[in-house]
Structures are given as structure tokens and as C-alpha cells.
């Protein structure tokens, strides 16, 4: 049996769920590494990462290096005397860091590797209309998400599930998978599988303004999948144009209405209770959205104070 002394590295809320499960399963966490504090929001107030908040609440030893190759950081990391490192939603590690512990460094990734390597696996699984996804633990090597796989766990994606909803379920699934992985490493009973690259591997590209914009010309399913795959963050967006006015609008929830019509693609059809955009083969009903300078709101609430002309269109 290996008595585990764990250093945990992570930053967002997703990582907190995993760290909490490790602690609650009575594993010894000798240190936590997270991102440096940074200003956020309109007031540019200093914001702690979700993992830092958790570490402070639980009196865990905390390091926040700006440079993972810095000699002072490496000395502090070595002094923690960890024999295993667990990485969840952090950044790429230099070899000097991931090679340090005797039992290795493993990562939890929110996809069924080798598919959806990269920054946004939860989002892209939904955007691409997948019906299943999962989590994978693997030993880190010198590339991104390519190391030898330890365990994976699969989960179905429901028809209208959002990225936020799937995020929470994968966090729960990932927590169990990490604990199972720790148990194998503790017993010295790990068997790994080398990832095999094939031409049809799908990638979880970094999300940016361009790939979050709605193209109303594509299929009705693709539009709906993009909206739910980017909800609640960073959110799919488009322009609403009405005569000489134009707004940059975020759309969070939608519904597919399959119905023949003669409207031009992108035409906005609004009543007091319903907001729809005409697309090929039907309509995308917008259920919640956000106008510039306004809060996120349900479409019905939004329509109480907004009217569109016959010329209104989404583009």
C-alpha cells in the first residue's frame, strides 16, 4: 500500500467538487496549487479562484505561482513532499513539475479521451450533438490530454441538457472516478491504456467570440445545440436588427419548433408571450436572453417592454 500525500492543482468550480470529494474520502492533501488572484468585473475587484476559496476555508496549504518554472515555486512544491499530484482544470504543466512526485501526476478530463482534448470538452460535446460523454483520468505527459489513460466513466447527454447542467453531473461523476483512481494508485494496482489517435478525433477548441456566434442559416438542430452548449457561459450570441437599430444579444435557452413556413431565414416573430426566429425547417423559440446593459431574463418578461417591427431579424 502506498500512503498517498497529494498535491492538488485546479482553479474553477469544477475542480472544487473533486477536491472536496478527495478530502471527504480521508486522503491527505498536503498542498493546493491554483491560479494567481486577478481583477474581475466592472469594479476590477480582486477575485479569488474557486479552489483558493475552498483551500482557505479548509486551512489547506496554498500556493499561487505565476510561473510554474520559477525556482522558488519549485522549491516550495518539493518541500511539500507529495508522492502524487492530481490535476483538474488547471494549466499545462512543465515536465519538471509533472515528473516530480514518485507516483506520478494524473489529470481528470471531462470527456471520453481521446475525443475532445482541449479547453472546452463539456461545451463541444453538446455543440456537436453528442448523446454521450464522460470523464477520463490519465497520467500527464508532455502534450495536452494525450497521456496514458487510467479510468473512464460514461454518461448520457439528454436531448435539451445545457452545458451548465452537464458540468454539474460530470463534476459528480469525475469525483467518483478520481477516488477510484486514487484507490488503484494506493494499492499499486494501476493498469493504463495508451491513447490511439485516429483521423476522426474531435477537438474541444478554446471558445471565442467567433465560434460562439449563432449562424441562423445552419440546421435547426445545430442552432439549438450551440445555444445549449454555451449556456450559461459564455453564451451564444447574435445581432438583432430592427430598421436602424442593432443589438448584440446573448441567448441562453431555446426550443425547437418543427413547422413549415415561408418566412425568410432570421426573421424575428414576436408576440406578447413568444419570441421566435425563423430558420430552415421551423423556428427557434427563444426562452431566455440578455440584451446589452440588461439582466438575463425570460423571453416573456423581456417582451413586456420590447416590441419589434415587421423588419426585425436575427443575424
The 8 nearest C-alpha neighbors of each residue, nearest first, counted from 0:
[[1, 186, 185, 2, 187, 184, 3, 188],
 [0, 2, 185, 3, 186, 187, 184, 102],
 [3, 1, 0, 185, 4, 82, 27, 26],
 [4, 2, 1, 5, 82, 185, 27, 83],
 [3, 5, 81, 27, 82, 28, 29, 83],
 [6, 4, 28, 83, 81, 84, 29, 3],
 [5, 7, 84, 30, 31, 29, 28, 81],
 [6, 8, 31, 85, 84, 86, 5, 32],
 [9, 7, 32, 86, 31, 33, 85, 89],
 [10, 8, 89, 87, 88, 33, 14, 86],
 [9, 11, 50, 33, 48, 89, 34, 49],
 [12, 10, 49, 13, 14, 50, 48, 9],
 [11, 13, 15, 49, 14, 16, 50, 10],
 [12, 14, 11, 15, 16, 170, 17, 166],
 [15, 13, 17, 87, 12, 16, 9, 11],
 [16, 14, 12, 18, 17, 50, 13, 19],
 [15, 17, 19, 14, 18, 13, 170, 20],
 [16, 18, 174, 20, 14, 15, 19, 21],
 [19, 17, 15, 21, 20, 16, 14, 22],
 [18, 20, 22, 16, 17, 21, 15, 23],
 [19, 21, 23, 17, 22, 18, 174, 24],
 [20, 22, 18, 24, 19, 23, 26, 17],
 [23, 21, 19, 25, 24, 20, 26, 18],
 [24, 22, 20, 25, 21, 19, 26, 18],
 [23, 25, 21, 22, 26, 20, 178, 19],
 [26, 24, 22, 23, 27, 21, 20, 28],
 [25, 27, 22, 24, 21, 28, 3, 23],
 [26, 28, 4, 5, 29, 25, 3, 22],
 [27, 29, 5, 30, 6, 4, 26, 7],
 [30, 28, 5, 6, 27, 4, 79, 60],
 [29, 31, 60, 6, 28, 61, 59, 7],
 [30, 32, 7, 61, 6, 8, 60, 62],
 [33, 31, 8, 62, 63, 61, 7, 9],
 [34, 32, 10, 63, 9, 8, 51, 50],
 [33, 35, 63, 10, 36, 48, 64, 32],
 [36, 34, 63, 65, 37, 64, 33, 47],
 [37, 35, 47, 46, 45, 34, 48, 38],
 [36, 38, 45, 46, 35, 39, 47, 44],
 [37, 39, 45, 43, 44, 46, 36, 40],
 [40, 38, 43, 44, 46, 45, 37, 41],
 [41, 39, 43, 42, 44, 38, 46, 45],
 [40, 42, 43, 39, 44, 38, 45, 46],
 [41, 43, 44, 40, 39, 38, 45, 46],
 [44, 42, 38, 39, 40, 41, 45, 37],
 [45, 43, 38, 42, 39, 46, 40, 37],
 [44, 46, 38, 37, 36, 39, 43, 47],
 [47, 45, 37, 38, 36, 39, 44, 48],
 [46, 48, 36, 51, 52, 49, 45, 37],
 [47, 49, 51, 50, 10, 11, 52, 46],
 [48, 50, 52, 11, 12, 51, 10, 53],
 [49, 51, 53, 10, 48, 52, 15, 54],
 [52, 50, 54, 48, 53, 49, 47, 55],
 [51, 53, 49, 55, 50, 54, 56, 48],
 [52, 54, 50, 56, 51, 55, 57, 49],
 [55, 53, 59, 51, 57, 56, 52, 58],
 [54, 56, 58, 52, 57, 53, 51, 59],
 [57, 55, 53, 54, 58, 52, 59, 51],
 [56, 58, 54, 55, 59, 53, 52, 60],
 [59, 57, 55, 56, 54, 60, 53, 61],
 [58, 60, 54, 57, 61, 30, 55, 31],
 [61, 59, 30, 31, 29, 58, 62, 54],
 [60, 62, 31, 30, 32, 59, 54, 63],
 [61, 63, 32, 64, 31, 33, 60, 30],
 [64, 62, 35, 33, 34, 32, 65, 61],
 [65, 63, 66, 67, 62, 72, 35, 34],
 [64, 66, 35, 67, 63, 34, 69, 68],
 [65, 67, 64, 69, 68, 72, 63, 70],
 [66, 68, 69, 64, 65, 72, 93, 92],
 [69, 67, 66, 70, 73, 93, 72, 95],
 [68, 70, 72, 66, 71, 67, 73, 64],
 [71, 69, 73, 72, 74, 68, 67, 75],
 [70, 72, 74, 73, 69, 75, 76, 68],
 [73, 71, 75, 69, 74, 70, 76, 64],
 [72, 74, 76, 70, 75, 71, 77, 69],
 [75, 73, 77, 71, 72, 76, 78, 70],
 [76, 74, 72, 78, 73, 77, 71, 79],
 [75, 77, 73, 78, 74, 79, 72, 80],
 [76, 78, 74, 79, 75, 80, 73, 81],
 [77, 79, 75, 80, 76, 74, 81, 73],
 [80, 78, 77, 76, 81, 29, 75, 30],
 [79, 81, 78, 77, 82, 4, 76, 29],
 [82, 80, 4, 5, 79, 83, 100, 6],
 [81, 83, 100, 101, 4, 102, 3, 5],
 [84, 82, 5, 102, 100, 103, 81, 104],
 [83, 85, 104, 6, 5, 7, 105, 86],
 [86, 84, 7, 105, 106, 104, 8, 6],
 [85, 87, 106, 8, 7, 9, 105, 107],
 [86, 88, 9, 14, 107, 89, 106, 8],
 [89, 87, 9, 14, 10, 86, 11, 90],
 [88, 90, 9, 87, 10, 8, 86, 91],
 [91, 89, 92, 88, 9, 86, 34, 8],
 [90, 92, 93, 89, 143, 142, 141, 67],
 [91, 93, 90, 96, 97, 94, 67, 141],
 [94, 92, 95, 96, 97, 91, 67, 68],
 [93, 95, 97, 96, 98, 92, 141, 140],
 [94, 96, 93, 98, 97, 99, 68, 92],
 [97, 95, 94, 99, 98, 93, 92, 73],
 [98, 96, 94, 104, 99, 95, 92, 93],
 [97, 99, 96, 95, 94, 100, 103, 104],
 [98, 100, 96, 97, 95, 101, 103, 77],
 [101, 99, 82, 83, 103, 102, 98, 81],
 [100, 102, 82, 103, 99, 83, 98, 81],
 [103, 101, 83, 82, 100, 104, 184, 84],
 [104, 102, 100, 83, 101, 98, 84, 105],
 [105, 103, 84, 97, 138, 83, 85, 139],
 [106, 104, 138, 85, 137, 139, 86, 84],
 [105, 107, 86, 136, 137, 87, 85, 108],
 [106, 108, 136, 87, 135, 86, 109, 137],
 [107, 109, 135, 134, 110, 106, 136, 87],
 [110, 108, 134, 133, 120, 121, 135, 107],
 [111, 109, 134, 133, 132, 112, 108, 120],
 [112, 110, 133, 134, 135, 132, 114, 113],
 [113, 111, 114, 110, 135, 115, 116, 194],
 [112, 114, 194, 111, 116, 115, 200, 196],
 [115, 113, 112, 201, 200, 116, 111, 202],
 [116, 114, 202, 203, 120, 201, 110, 117],
 [115, 117, 202, 203, 144, 114, 113, 112],
 [118, 116, 203, 204, 119, 115, 202, 120],
 [117, 119, 205, 203, 204, 120, 116, 206],
 [118, 120, 203, 122, 121, 205, 117, 204],
 [121, 119, 203, 115, 123, 122, 110, 109],
 [122, 120, 124, 123, 119, 162, 109, 166],
 [123, 121, 228, 120, 125, 119, 124, 162],
 [122, 124, 126, 120, 125, 121, 203, 127],
 [123, 125, 129, 127, 121, 122, 126, 120],
 [126, 124, 228, 128, 123, 127, 122, 129],
 [127, 125, 225, 123, 224, 228, 128, 124],
 [128, 126, 125, 124, 129, 123, 224, 221],
 [129, 127, 125, 126, 224, 130, 124, 221],
 [130, 128, 124, 131, 127, 125, 156, 132],
 [129, 131, 156, 155, 128, 157, 132, 158],
 [132, 130, 155, 156, 129, 154, 153, 133],
 [133, 131, 154, 110, 153, 111, 155, 124],
 [132, 134, 153, 110, 111, 154, 152, 109],
 [133, 135, 109, 110, 152, 151, 111, 108],
 [136, 134, 151, 108, 150, 107, 111, 110],
 [135, 137, 107, 150, 149, 106, 148, 151],
 [138, 136, 148, 149, 105, 147, 106, 146],
 [137, 139, 105, 146, 147, 104, 106, 148],
 [140, 138, 146, 105, 104, 137, 106, 97],
 [139, 141, 146, 142, 138, 145, 143, 94],
 [140, 142, 94, 139, 143, 93, 92, 146],
 [143, 141, 140, 145, 144, 146, 139, 91],
 [142, 144, 145, 141, 117, 91, 116, 140],
 [145, 143, 116, 146, 142, 117, 139, 108],
 [144, 146, 143, 142, 194, 147, 140, 113],
 [147, 145, 139, 140, 138, 137, 144, 148],
 [146, 148, 193, 137, 192, 138, 191, 194],
 [149, 147, 137, 192, 191, 136, 150, 193],
 [148, 150, 191, 137, 136, 190, 192, 147],
 [151, 149, 136, 135, 148, 180, 152, 176],
 [150, 152, 135, 134, 136, 111, 153, 133],
 [151, 153, 133, 134, 135, 176, 154, 150],
 [152, 154, 133, 132, 134, 151, 155, 131],
 [153, 155, 133, 132, 131, 156, 152, 169],
 [156, 154, 131, 130, 157, 132, 153, 133],
 [157, 155, 130, 131, 158, 154, 160, 132],
 [156, 158, 160, 159, 155, 130, 131, 161],
 [157, 159, 160, 156, 130, 128, 161, 224],
 [160, 158, 157, 161, 227, 224, 254, 156],
 [159, 161, 157, 158, 164, 156, 165, 227],
 [162, 160, 227, 164, 163, 228, 230, 165],
 [161, 163, 228, 165, 164, 122, 230, 166],
 [164, 162, 166, 161, 165, 231, 230, 167],
 [163, 165, 161, 166, 167, 162, 160, 168],
 [164, 166, 162, 168, 167, 163, 169, 161],
 [167, 165, 163, 169, 164, 168, 162, 170],
 [168, 166, 170, 165, 164, 169, 171, 163],
 [167, 169, 165, 171, 170, 166, 172, 164],
 [168, 170, 172, 166, 171, 167, 173, 165],
 [169, 171, 173, 167, 168, 172, 13, 166],
 [170, 172, 174, 168, 169, 173, 167, 175],
 [173, 171, 169, 175, 174, 170, 168, 176],
 [174, 172, 176, 170, 175, 171, 169, 134],
 [175, 173, 17, 171, 177, 172, 176, 20],
 [174, 176, 178, 173, 172, 177, 179, 171],
 [175, 177, 173, 179, 178, 174, 180, 172],
 [178, 176, 180, 174, 179, 175, 173, 181],
 [177, 179, 181, 175, 180, 176, 182, 174],
 [180, 178, 176, 182, 177, 181, 175, 183],
 [181, 179, 177, 183, 178, 182, 176, 184],
 [182, 180, 178, 184, 183, 179, 185, 177],
 [181, 183, 185, 179, 180, 184, 186, 178],
 [184, 182, 188, 180, 186, 189, 185, 181],
 [185, 183, 187, 181, 186, 182, 189, 188],
 [184, 186, 1, 182, 183, 187, 0, 181],
 [185, 187, 0, 183, 188, 184, 182, 1],
 [188, 186, 184, 185, 189, 183, 0, 1],
 [187, 189, 183, 186, 184, 190, 185, 182],
 [190, 188, 183, 184, 187, 191, 149, 180],
 [191, 189, 149, 188, 192, 148, 183, 150],
 [192, 190, 149, 148, 147, 189, 193, 150],
 [191, 193, 148, 147, 194, 149, 190, 150],
 [192, 194, 147, 148, 195, 191, 146, 145],
 [195, 193, 113, 147, 192, 196, 145, 148],
 [196, 194, 193, 197, 113, 192, 145, 112],
 [195, 197, 194, 198, 200, 113, 199, 114],
 [196, 198, 199, 200, 195, 113, 201, 114],
 [199, 197, 200, 196, 201, 195, 114, 202],
 [198, 200, 197, 201, 196, 114, 202, 113],
 [201, 199, 114, 197, 198, 202, 113, 196],
 [200, 202, 114, 115, 199, 203, 116, 113],
 [201, 203, 115, 116, 204, 114, 117, 200],
 [204, 202, 115, 117, 120, 119, 116, 123],
 [205, 203, 202, 117, 118, 206, 119, 123],
 [204, 206, 118, 119, 207, 203, 117, 210],
 [207, 205, 204, 210, 211, 119, 208, 118],
 [208, 206, 209, 210, 211, 205, 233, 212],
 [207, 209, 211, 210, 212, 206, 236, 235],
 [208, 210, 211, 207, 212, 206, 213, 236],
 [209, 211, 212, 207, 208, 206, 213, 235],
 [210, 212, 235, 208, 209, 207, 236, 213],
 [213, 211, 236, 209, 210, 237, 235, 214],
 [214, 212, 237, 236, 215, 235, 211, 222],
 [213, 215, 216, 217, 212, 314, 222, 237],
 [214, 216, 217, 213, 265, 278, 314, 264],
 [217, 215, 214, 264, 218, 278, 279, 265],
 [218, 216, 215, 214, 221, 219, 222, 279],
 [219, 217, 221, 220, 279, 222, 216, 278],
 [218, 220, 222, 221, 223, 278, 279, 217],
 [221, 219, 223, 218, 222, 224, 255, 128],
 [222, 220, 224, 218, 219, 223, 225, 217],
 [223, 221, 225, 219, 224, 220, 226, 218],
 [224, 222, 220, 226, 225, 221, 253, 227],
 [225, 223, 126, 221, 227, 222, 226, 228],
 [226, 224, 126, 228, 222, 223, 227, 221],
 [225, 227, 223, 235, 224, 229, 228, 251],
 [226, 228, 161, 230, 224, 229, 225, 162],
 [229, 227, 122, 125, 126, 162, 225, 226],
 [228, 230, 234, 227, 226, 232, 235, 233],
 [231, 229, 232, 227, 234, 251, 162, 228],
 [230, 232, 234, 163, 229, 251, 233, 162],
 [233, 231, 234, 230, 229, 163, 162, 235],
 [232, 234, 229, 231, 230, 235, 211, 206],
 [235, 233, 229, 232, 230, 231, 249, 251],
 [234, 236, 211, 226, 250, 229, 249, 212],
 [237, 235, 249, 212, 248, 250, 213, 234],
 [236, 238, 248, 213, 212, 314, 247, 239],
 [237, 239, 247, 314, 246, 313, 248, 240],
 [238, 240, 313, 246, 245, 312, 314, 247],
 [241, 239, 245, 312, 311, 244, 238, 313],
 [240, 242, 311, 244, 310, 243, 245, 312],
 [241, 243, 244, 310, 240, 311, 308, 245],
 [244, 242, 241, 245, 240, 311, 310, 246],
 [245, 243, 241, 242, 240, 246, 239, 311],
 [244, 246, 240, 239, 241, 238, 243, 247],
 [247, 245, 239, 238, 248, 240, 244, 291],
 [246, 248, 238, 237, 291, 239, 290, 249],
 [247, 249, 290, 236, 237, 289, 238, 246],
 [250, 248, 236, 289, 288, 235, 234, 251],
 [249, 251, 288, 235, 236, 252, 287, 234],
 [250, 252, 230, 287, 288, 234, 226, 231],
 [253, 251, 286, 287, 250, 285, 227, 226],
 [254, 252, 285, 286, 284, 223, 283, 255],
 [253, 255, 284, 283, 256, 285, 223, 252],
 [256, 254, 283, 282, 257, 284, 253, 223],
 [255, 257, 282, 281, 258, 283, 254, 284],
 [258, 256, 281, 280, 255, 282, 259, 219],
 [259, 257, 281, 280, 256, 260, 282, 279],
 [258, 260, 281, 280, 257, 261, 279, 282],
 [261, 259, 262, 258, 281, 280, 277, 279],
 [260, 262, 263, 259, 277, 264, 281, 279],
 [263, 261, 260, 277, 264, 266, 278, 265],
 [264, 262, 266, 265, 261, 277, 278, 260],
 [263, 265, 278, 277, 266, 262, 279, 216],
 [264, 266, 313, 277, 312, 276, 215, 278],
 [265, 267, 312, 277, 276, 264, 263, 311],
 [268, 266, 276, 312, 311, 275, 265, 269],
 [269, 267, 275, 274, 276, 266, 270, 277],
 [268, 270, 274, 273, 275, 267, 271, 307],
 [269, 271, 273, 272, 274, 268, 302, 306],
 [270, 272, 302, 273, 303, 299, 269, 274],
 [273, 271, 299, 270, 302, 274, 298, 269],
 [272, 274, 270, 269, 271, 299, 275, 298],
 [273, 275, 269, 285, 284, 268, 298, 270],
 [276, 274, 284, 268, 283, 267, 285, 282],
 [275, 277, 267, 283, 282, 266, 265, 268],
 [276, 278, 282, 265, 264, 266, 281, 262],
 [279, 277, 264, 282, 281, 280, 265, 215],
 [278, 280, 281, 218, 219, 264, 216, 277],
 [281, 279, 259, 257, 258, 278, 219, 282],
 [282, 280, 258, 257, 278, 256, 279, 259],
 [283, 281, 277, 256, 278, 276, 284, 275],
 [282, 284, 255, 276, 275, 254, 285, 256],
 [283, 285, 275, 254, 253, 274, 282, 286],
 [284, 286, 253, 274, 275, 287, 252, 283],
 [285, 287, 252, 298, 253, 297, 284, 288],
 [288, 286, 297, 298, 252, 251, 296, 285],
 [289, 287, 250, 249, 251, 295, 296, 297],
 [288, 290, 295, 249, 248, 294, 293, 296],
 [289, 291, 248, 293, 292, 249, 288, 247],
 [292, 290, 293, 247, 248, 289, 246, 294],
 [291, 293, 290, 294, 289, 295, 247, 248],
 [294, 292, 290, 291, 289, 295, 296, 288],
 [295, 293, 289, 296, 292, 290, 291, 288],
 [294, 296, 289, 288, 293, 287, 297, 290],
 [297, 295, 287, 288, 294, 289, 301, 298],
 [296, 298, 287, 300, 299, 286, 301, 288],
 [299, 297, 301, 287, 286, 300, 302, 296],
 [298, 300, 272, 302, 301, 297, 273, 303],
 [301, 299, 297, 303, 298, 302, 296, 304],
 [300, 302, 298, 299, 303, 304, 297, 296],
 [303, 301, 305, 299, 304, 300, 271, 298],
 [304, 302, 300, 301, 305, 299, 271, 306],
 [303, 305, 302, 301, 306, 300, 271, 299],
 [306, 304, 302, 303, 301, 307, 271, 300],
 [305, 307, 302, 308, 304, 269, 303, 270],
 [308, 306, 311, 309, 305, 241, 269, 310],
 [307, 309, 310, 311, 241, 306, 242, 267],
 [310, 308, 311, 307, 267, 268, 241, 266],
 [311, 309, 308, 241, 242, 312, 266, 307],
 [312, 310, 241, 267, 308, 240, 309, 307],
 [311, 313, 266, 267, 265, 240, 239, 310],
 [314, 312, 239, 265, 238, 266, 240, 267],
 [313, 238, 237, 265, 239, 312, 215, 214]]
